[in-house]
Amino acid sequence: MSKPVTPASYMRKAAQALASAHQLLAGGDADGACNRAYYAMFDAAHAALRSANVAETASATKTHRGLIAAFGQHLVLGGHVASELGSSLNKVERLRLLADYTGDPVSDDDAVWAVGQADIFVAAIRDAFGIA
């Protein structure tokens, strides 16, 4: 039987993905670092939406685009988080798509930026919603 998914469980996943992003970046794997940076942000966004009692049963939050849209609509436009967080989530997702689905490599500079944005994003969600 699986445990219930809580904001704290999503934040644990976010922290693990962020640690992996840092390890991959240090090892020279820019594509992998962007992937894990995005998933750190994605899981933190899930935690924030759950903390804000945004219904995740809606089919819209079951996709990446839907979750990002819900984050923007409910948390950014709702005044719970800074608009820069929504922008960085979108930009890091684009880098993740480049890394995962094209033959084009992500530049080291973009990977460093993405991991830095994930650091900021996860910390901001943790602070804004008091999720340990």
VENJORA-V703369 format. One record per helix or strand of 3 or more residues. SS is the DSSP state (H for helix, E for strand). FROM is the first residue (numbers start at 1). LEN is the number of residues. Records with the same first field share a line. If there is no record, write none. Layout:
BEGIN
SS=FROM-LEN ; FROM-LEN
END
This chain:
BEGIN
H=7-20 ; 30-22 ; 59-4 ; 64-13 ; 83-19 ; 108-22
END
